[in-house]
Amino acid sequence: MNVIKSILAIALFLGDSAMAATHPADLVNTLVGTQSTHAISTGNTYPAIALPWGMNFWMPQTGKMGDGWAYTYDAGKIRGLKQTHQPSPWINDYGQFALLPTIGTVFDEDERASWFSHKAETARPHYYKVYLADYDITAELTPTERAAVMRFTYPESSEARIVVDAFDNGSMIRIVDDRHIEGYTTKNSGGVPEGFKNFFVIESDKPFTFISTVADGKIMKGKHEFQGNHAGAVVGFETTRGEQVTLRVASSFISTEQARLNLKEVARRSFDTVCKDGRDRWNSVLGRLEVDDPDIDHLRTFYSCLYRSVLFPRMFHEVNQAGETVHYSPYDGQVHSGRLFTDTGFWDTFRSLFPLLNLVYPEMSQQMQEGLVNTYKESGFLPEWASPGHRGCMVGNNSASVVADAYLKGMRGYDVETLWQAVKHGANAVHPQVSSTGRLGFEYYNRLGYVPYNVGINESVARTLEYAYDDWCIYRLGQALGKSKKELKPFKERAMNYQNVFDRESSLMRGRNENGSFQSPFNPLKWGDAFTEGNAWHYTWSVFHDPAGLIRLMGGRDHFVTMLDSVFNLPPVFDDSYYGSVIHEIREMQIMNMGNYAHGNQPIQHMIYLYDWAGEPWKAQYWVRQAMDRLYQAKPDGYCGDEDNGQTSAWYVFSALGFYPVCPGSGQYALGAPYFKRVTLHLPEGKTLVIRADSNSAENCYVSEMTLNGAPYDKNYLEHTDLLAGGSIDYRMSSKPNHQRGTQASSLPYSYSNETAKPASKH
């Protein structure tokens, strides 16, 4: 599939052979976002060498064992090629171990680390290559979903070695024979039950002539096995210059026997064959969105973002000897049938990552819903942040959005009745060990209509706003399932609870005490406190399902637009007293020169599109283009904050298409403006949607006219059903805004308080 018909002579490299950059996988820069630190995030990513949604990722490890910043662009040394399951540095890793080719018998991670240069590094989604300068060794890696092949090119040496590091906090190594190593690692950061292990197996195509295990740092020559706090191995052989040694590696969360089964993914397959198949898989997945544009940098940014959008949540299931899909449960520690996915935080990803899957990759969304059924059955709750089990992080009950949006957009083939019971339960319970799962403060919320500011529950306004939206999601799902009015009534009513924390004096959301009074003093620039990683200027807009209701609270369109404008017009001032220091999200807002707009964190990412509800869509068009041009690049510092498991990337992907799912569950996408001259969406059932904007340019960022399947179109939204039907959307772009288009009430997107009351059918 040729995605750049206007570019004919560009070459990118795979290994030592050049190829024309005519496929999406060749445009991806996996290093985007890796130039990050604890103080400033430009993505907080790592170069994930993986297949889409694969169970195992691999990465070059520059950070110390246990450091969440496991690969940083500014580092100069590589400590190993590490199997990783890390969704973010803040959540950290689990099921991790590393391999490294060396010359000489060395194990300590500082001593074995080798200098490298990005000039001698090739990083693709399906392939990684690096020159380890201290050893004159070239290391290559290519993955499958549960296995990988490594190829090491050695110099002439009598002490060619391979280090296997199973990491600390409990591990085992066994050298089975002169070609095979097996072991397990238990190192994790939480979210696992007793007995958790990641079992791994390694097969070498060259026999070992040197064998040693490592027992808590001590190299034991000739010893074949060690189990303890920190196990490892150093094996080796003699090599001639240029000799290549190939390793095949696989792992399992179930057993060593299952790891051996998973090794069949690469058995009797050459490195080059696995690499080609991986590239083909990436081209197939990324090629669902086919972009034509003369700007190669824009294409690289787009496909690098799309790559990030199809990594998480990762599959956690495996295929047993009988060919059945099974999974180890990080919730009850047992092996169950069926699929499971993990490593995502719904507070981030409900906004646009899951809607992107529902539109472009519905077959994966359907599988993920099946996984949610299993999570509920095994733990009694849907996840809010899973890695691999329930983790204490963030707020909200946004699993309701993920479940509702999928079903309402046509996902079927799973036990939705169990998910209905799950979303109802989660709305009226809190996990006994993980307070961010379920709804902390639900008793107050159900009784008062909000979570009070003064009852010891932090981030109370953020919780209230998200619970209200989640109640609307449950209500919409229940309607689609034909639930009774009686069953739906609490959710229907509570969907309006956002009104209870709106302060008319400031026209902002504000903490409210149990007795009904608002918090005082109130500083709308104070981060945290009543909000989550943001302030009142950021969270006030979190009324996804009822912007028209928010407009009425603010006194009408004019004042609403003034408040939206103020986000950009305010200087980047802040109050960090809740945290006691400047957290990285604050600093990232401060340095981006877009006022108080904090795109580097999720709460405000939809806010630009709210101009559509106020009848001024040209402002959405302008600010979307500003955010895309100024805040995203295909470079190591290419994001303006944490990338967060595909959410910040999916924002870019949707925005480049020209629309965005402000309210998952509504079936609508708010309009911005297309970024490219032409995009083709390859949709389910062989349907194709073509988006054309031939007059698009840096200057022509405004929509002058628009047609849908040849008919004039003046609405500020698109329907999901219209997109799925295929066809064409054509734009005439202009350097000046069209102040007449999209201004009428009939042009505005969905709002809950505007919908015509219709009786829900009885079950």
Disulfide bonds with the S-S distance in Angstrom:
none
